[in-house]
Amino acid sequence: MRSVLKVSKTVDDAVKDALEELDSDKEDVQIEILTEPSKGFLGFIGNKDAKVKVTVTNDPVESIENFMNMLFNKMNIKAKCIAERKGRNINVNITDISSTDMGIIIGKRGNTLDAIQYLLSLFINRKRENYIKVLVDTKGYRKKREETLIRLANKMAQKVQYTKDSIRLEPMNPYERRIIHSALQNVEGVSTHSEGEEPYRRVIIEAK
């Protein structure tokens, strides 16, 4: 288990420094106060700072990697999971995977990948006070999908500008709809909105 020793004027400051270095939340660590702070003679001679030992007892990154390895085993897929935490986000990258297995993991228009991401988010945030956002990707699929959606949005916008007819795009999840809205928010002559109920909610592109 990862642990650090920190010394500061107060216990709270020492714990805060330790949590920042470990990139962890207070609910995921064990805190040992090794030395209480105290004031010396005349308030400054012989002052003692607080000293704490903070140990990670519940590592979300390790939990995610274990969860994904179990999932790979259940799906009979050979792959490797690399999870990296950055503040309130954990990026999960699936690597060392064949093209066939990658297609299974991604699913139609990323539906399976989104489902895995949703399950991971539920798993890691159960009983947590501080929410952690989880993003799952494999071989840059998310970026490629975003570029495809932006090209589609611009192409359909040009068609709307020319014909003045509204266009209904295929149903998309909230993340993909946001990409479409963002790509066209400053395009002259068109506007966008979403309609329908999940999971069949879709973007409508129409002439202003």
Buried (B, 14 or more C-beta within 10 A) or exposed (E): EBBBEBBBEEBEBBBBBBBEEBBBBEEBBEBEEEEEBEEEEEEEEEEEBBBBBBBBEBBBBEBBBEBBEEBBEEBEBEBEBBBEBEEEEBBBBBEEBEEEBBEBBBEEBBEBBBEBBEBBBEEBBEEEEEEBBBBBBBBEBBEEBBEEBBEBBEEBBEBBBEEEEEBEBEBBBEBBBBBBBBBBEEBEEBBBEBEEEEEEBBBBBBBE
